[in-house]
């Protein structure tokens, strides 16, 4: 039997279903019916989305958008241990608290590197095209076990903490997937071709450095508009990256992809559209300035964007 990405989807769906049920049955939650229903709908997409007609999945997504848009996904007041109990636990565990967190990347890397050798009877144990995501999921499961042993707590408590964090993140937790799909929609709609037409018509891309700068800056700008580098990537890569940098200047596409996505992440640091990165921390920390996180990140983002342009212009054409 081969572990496929579907097992990860089902596991995530089960977790979301439990979280939705916990919110739905919480009588103290200000929007328990709509908030609980939101996460249950999201869970259904992961659990049975491949069995449903695409139109039905689309209706579920629209229903989620309407619930979130009309303020139906709000957070409840979290029920946490007392400050004294948390401080006592932190003192007891000390730096061992980092072990579960470090377990995840370690297991992910080990499984990713070992996956090609995990073949039995000609059948791979792990689906090769999604080995990193599957390794990440296995790492999370192992880390959960390590955390339960260390803290002497239960999986049930971990679900309560998951519910608290998801409830605090609200609908922003869904943004990465939704915006990633938006990028594919834009690509199929021909936005990439439109970008290529505009850039070639108004910008002289005969100079390699100019083309590189347009690609990197475009990745950052489109990411700022759409809130996610995955949404910007198909647009800029299809419009400028592949036809100009690869097709005309014969650059290395692997380098283009790596540094191009990094340039997109520079845009992530500078936009409120990336709500899960820039707006949720403000809410959790109760900062008076809603743009405080963005303002702190802008100098780093702009500096890294300049570095990315220089690196791409040099490394892509070695």
C-alpha positions as CSV (number, residue, x, y, z in Angstrom):
1,X,0.0,0.0,0.0
2,X,1.3,3.4,-0.9
3,X,0.8,6.4,1.4
4,X,-0.8,9.1,-0.8
5,X,-1.7,12.8,-0.3
6,X,-5.3,11.7,0.2
7,X,-4.4,10.3,3.7
8,X,-3.2,13.8,4.6
9,X,-6.4,15.3,3.3
10,X,-8.5,12.9,5.3
11,X,-6.5,13.4,8.5
12,X,-6.9,17.2,8.1
13,X,-10.6,16.8,7.4
14,X,-11.1,14.8,10.6
15,X,-9.3,17.4,12.6
16,X,-11.4,20.2,11.1
17,X,-14.5,18.2,11.7
18,X,-13.7,17.8,15.4
19,X,-12.9,21.5,15.7
20,X,-16.1,22.4,14.0
21,X,-18.0,20.1,16.3
22,X,-16.3,21.6,19.4
23,X,-17.3,25.1,18.3
24,X,-20.8,24.0,17.4
25,X,-21.4,22.6,20.9
26,X,-19.8,25.5,22.7
27,X,-22.8,27.5,24.1
28,X,-20.5,30.3,25.1
29,X,-19.3,31.0,21.6
30,X,-20.8,34.2,20.1
31,X,-21.2,32.6,16.6
32,X,-21.2,28.9,17.3
33,X,-23.6,27.9,14.6
34,X,-22.0,29.8,11.8
35,X,-18.4,29.4,12.9
36,X,-18.8,25.7,13.6
37,X,-20.6,25.3,10.3
38,X,-17.8,27.1,8.5
39,X,-15.2,24.6,9.7
40,X,-17.4,21.6,9.1
41,X,-17.9,22.7,5.5
42,X,-14.2,23.0,5.1
43,X,-13.7,19.6,6.6
44,X,-16.2,18.1,4.1
45,X,-14.1,19.4,1.2
46,X,-11.1,17.6,2.5
47,X,-13.0,14.4,3.4
48,X,-15.2,13.9,0.4
49,X,-14.3,16.7,-2.0
50,X,-13.0,14.3,-4.6
51,X,-16.3,12.4,-4.6
52,X,-18.5,15.4,-5.1
53,X,-19.2,17.2,-8.4
54,X,-17.0,20.3,-8.9
55,X,-20.1,22.5,-8.9
56,X,-21.1,21.2,-5.4
57,X,-17.6,21.9,-4.1
58,X,-17.9,25.4,-5.6
59,X,-21.2,25.9,-3.8
60,X,-19.5,24.9,-0.5
61,X,-16.7,27.3,-1.1
62,X,-19.2,30.1,-1.8
63,X,-21.1,29.3,1.3
64,X,-17.9,29.5,3.3
65,X,-17.1,32.9,1.8
66,X,-20.6,34.2,2.6
67,X,-20.3,33.0,6.2
68,X,-16.9,34.7,6.6
69,X,-18.0,37.8,4.7
70,X,-20.9,38.4,6.9
71,X,-18.9,38.1,10.1
72,X,-20.0,34.6,11.0
73,X,-16.5,33.3,11.9
74,X,-15.6,35.1,15.1
75,X,-13.4,33.8,17.9
76,X,-14.6,32.9,21.4
77,X,-12.8,33.8,24.6
78,X,-10.2,31.1,24.9
79,X,-10.3,28.8,27.8
80,X,-6.7,28.3,28.9
81,X,-4.9,27.2,32.0
82,X,-4.1,29.8,34.6
83,X,-0.9,31.8,34.2
84,X,0.6,30.1,37.3
85,X,0.0,26.7,35.9
86,X,1.5,27.6,32.5
87,X,4.6,29.1,34.1
88,X,5.0,26.1,36.3
89,X,4.8,23.8,33.3
90,X,7.3,25.9,31.3
91,X,9.8,25.8,34.2
92,X,9.4,22.1,34.5
93,X,10.0,21.5,30.8
94,X,12.6,24.2,30.1
95,X,14.2,24.1,26.7
96,X,12.7,20.6,26.1
97,X,9.6,22.6,24.9
98,X,11.5,23.0,21.5
99,X,11.8,19.2,21.0
100,X,8.3,18.6,19.5
101,X,8.7,21.7,17.2
102,X,12.1,20.5,16.0
103,X,10.8,17.0,15.5
104,X,8.6,18.1,12.6
105,X,11.4,19.4,10.2
106,X,13.8,16.6,11.2
107,X,11.3,13.9,10.4
108,X,10.2,15.7,7.2
109,X,13.8,15.9,5.9
110,X,14.5,12.2,6.8
111,X,11.4,10.9,5.1
112,X,12.0,13.1,2.0
113,X,15.6,11.9,1.6
114,X,14.7,8.2,2.4
115,X,11.5,8.0,0.3
116,X,13.2,6.8,-2.9
117,X,14.6,3.8,-0.9
118,X,11.3,2.9,0.7
119,X,10.2,0.6,-2.1
120,X,8.8,-2.9,-1.4
121,X,8.0,-5.3,-4.2
122,X,8.3,-2.5,-6.7
123,X,5.7,-0.4,-4.9
124,X,6.8,2.8,-3.2
125,X,5.7,3.2,0.4
126,X,5.2,6.9,0.0
127,X,3.8,8.7,-3.1
128,X,6.9,10.2,-4.7
129,X,5.4,13.4,-6.1
130,X,4.0,14.5,-2.7
131,X,6.7,13.0,-0.5
132,X,7.6,16.3,1.3
133,X,4.0,17.0,2.3
134,X,3.4,13.4,3.5
135,X,6.7,13.5,5.4
136,X,5.5,16.8,7.0
137,X,2.3,15.1,8.1
138,X,4.1,12.1,9.6
139,X,6.4,14.6,11.4
140,X,3.4,16.4,12.9
141,X,1.9,13.1,14.1
142,X,5.2,12.0,15.7
143,X,5.7,15.4,17.2
144,X,2.2,15.2,18.7
145,X,3.2,11.9,20.4
146,X,6.4,13.4,21.7
147,X,4.6,16.4,23.1
148,X,2.0,14.2,24.8
149,X,4.7,12.1,26.5
150,X,6.7,15.2,27.6
151,X,3.7,17.2,28.9
152,X,1.9,14.1,30.3
153,X,-1.2,15.3,28.5
154,X,-3.6,13.8,26.0
155,X,-4.5,14.0,22.4
156,X,-7.8,15.4,23.5
157,X,-6.0,18.4,25.0
158,X,-4.1,18.9,21.8
159,X,-7.5,19.1,19.9
160,X,-8.6,21.8,22.4
161,X,-5.5,23.8,21.7
162,X,-6.0,23.3,17.9
163,X,-9.5,24.6,18.3
164,X,-8.3,27.6,20.2
165,X,-5.7,28.5,17.6
166,X,-8.0,27.9,14.6
167,X,-10.7,29.9,16.4
168,X,-8.2,32.8,16.9
169,X,-7.0,32.7,13.3
170,X,-10.6,32.6,12.1
171,X,-11.2,32.6,8.3
172,X,-7.6,33.7,7.6
173,X,-6.5,30.1,8.1
174,X,-8.2,29.3,4.8
175,X,-6.5,32.1,2.8
176,X,-3.4,30.2,1.6
177,X,-5.4,27.5,-0.1
178,X,-8.0,29.8,-1.5
179,X,-5.5,32.3,-2.9
180,X,-3.4,29.4,-4.3
181,X,-6.4,28.3,-6.2
182,X,-7.0,31.9,-7.3
183,X,-3.6,31.9,-9.0
184,X,-4.6,28.8,-11.0
185,X,-7.9,30.5,-12.0
186,X,-6.0,33.6,-13.1
187,X,-3.6,31.4,-15.1
188,X,-6.4,29.6,-16.9
189,X,-8.2,32.9,-17.5
190,X,-5.2,34.2,-19.4
191,X,-4.0,36.8,-16.9
192,X,-0.4,35.6,-17.5
193,X,-0.7,36.3,-21.2
194,X,-2.1,39.7,-20.4
195,X,0.8,40.5,-18.1
196,X,3.2,39.4,-20.9
197,X,1.5,41.7,-23.4
198,X,1.6,44.7,-21.0
199,X,5.2,44.2,-19.9
200,X,6.5,43.7,-23.5
201,X,4.5,46.6,-24.8
202,X,5.5,49.2,-22.3
203,X,8.8,47.9,-20.9
204,X,12.0,47.1,-22.9
205,X,12.8,43.5,-21.9
206,X,15.6,43.2,-24.4
207,X,17.9,43.8,-21.5
208,X,18.3,40.8,-19.3
209,X,18.6,42.7,-16.0
210,X,15.4,44.6,-16.7
211,X,13.6,41.4,-17.4
212,X,14.9,39.9,-14.2
213,X,13.9,43.0,-12.2
214,X,10.4,42.9,-13.8
215,X,9.9,39.3,-12.9
216,X,11.0,39.7,-9.3
217,X,9.2,43.0,-8.6
218,X,6.1,41.6,-10.4
219,X,6.1,38.5,-8.1
220,X,6.3,40.8,-5.1
221,X,3.6,43.2,-6.4
222,X,1.2,40.4,-7.4
223,X,1.7,38.7,-4.1
224,X,0.8,42.0,-2.4
225,X,-2.4,42.2,-4.5
226,X,-3.5,38.6,-4.0
227,X,-2.0,38.0,-0.6
228,X,-0.1,34.8,-1.5
229,X,3.0,33.9,-3.5
230,X,1.4,30.8,-4.8
231,X,-1.3,32.9,-6.4
232,X,1.2,35.2,-8.0
233,X,3.5,32.5,-9.2
234,X,1.6,31.1,-12.2
235,X,0.7,34.6,-13.4
236,X,4.3,36.1,-13.4
237,X,6.0,32.8,-14.4
238,X,3.6,32.3,-17.3
239,X,3.8,35.9,-18.4
240,X,7.5,36.8,-17.9
241,X,9.5,33.9,-16.4
242,X,9.0,31.2,-18.9
243,X,8.6,33.1,-22.2
244,X,11.3,35.8,-21.5
245,X,13.8,34.5,-18.9
246,X,13.8,30.9,-20.0
247,X,12.7,31.2,-23.7
248,X,14.7,34.2,-24.7
249,X,17.6,34.4,-22.4
250,X,17.9,30.6,-21.8
251,X,18.1,30.8,-18.0
252,X,17.9,27.9,-15.5
253,X,14.2,27.4,-14.7
254,X,15.0,25.8,-11.3
255,X,16.8,28.9,-10.1
256,X,14.1,31.1,-11.5
257,X,11.4,29.2,-9.6
258,X,13.3,29.2,-6.3
259,X,14.3,32.9,-6.3
260,X,11.0,33.9,-7.9
261,X,9.0,32.5,-5.0
262,X,11.3,34.1,-2.5
263,X,10.6,37.4,-4.3
264,X,6.9,36.7,-3.9
265,X,7.4,36.2,-0.2
266,X,8.9,39.7,0.0
267,X,5.5,40.9,-1.1
268,X,3.9,38.7,1.6
269,X,5.6,40.8,4.2
270,X,4.2,44.0,2.9
271,X,0.5,43.4,2.5
272,X,-2.6,43.2,4.7
273,X,-4.0,40.7,2.2
274,X,-1.7,38.1,3.8
275,X,-3.9,38.3,6.8
276,X,-2.8,35.1,8.4
277,X,0.8,36.4,8.5
278,X,0.3,40.1,9.1
279,X,-3.1,40.8,10.6
280,X,-3.7,37.8,12.8
281,X,-0.5,38.4,14.9
282,X,-1.7,42.0,15.5
283,X,-5.0,40.7,16.8
284,X,-3.5,38.0,18.9
285,X,-1.0,40.4,20.5
286,X,-3.7,43.1,20.7
287,X,-1.4,45.7,19.1
288,X,-2.9,49.2,18.8
289,X,-1.6,49.7,15.2
290,X,-3.1,47.2,12.8
291,X,-0.2,47.7,10.4
292,X,2.5,47.3,13.0
293,X,3.8,44.0,11.7
294,X,3.9,45.2,8.1
295,X,5.7,48.4,9.1
296,X,8.4,46.4,10.9
297,X,8.8,44.1,7.9
298,X,9.0,46.5,5.0
299,X,12.7,47.4,5.3
300,X,13.7,43.7,5.4
301,X,11.3,42.9,2.5
302,X,12.6,45.6,0.2
303,X,16.2,44.8,1.0
304,X,15.7,41.1,0.3
305,X,13.9,42.0,-3.0
306,X,16.9,43.9,-4.2
307,X,19.2,41.0,-3.2
308,X,16.9,38.5,-5.0
309,X,17.1,40.6,-8.2
310,X,20.9,40.6,-8.1
311,X,21.1,36.8,-7.2
312,X,18.6,35.8,-10.0
313,X,20.5,37.9,-12.6
314,X,23.7,36.1,-11.6
315,X,22.8,32.6,-10.7
316,X,20.1,31.9,-13.3
317,X,22.5,32.3,-16.2
318,X,25.6,30.5,-14.9
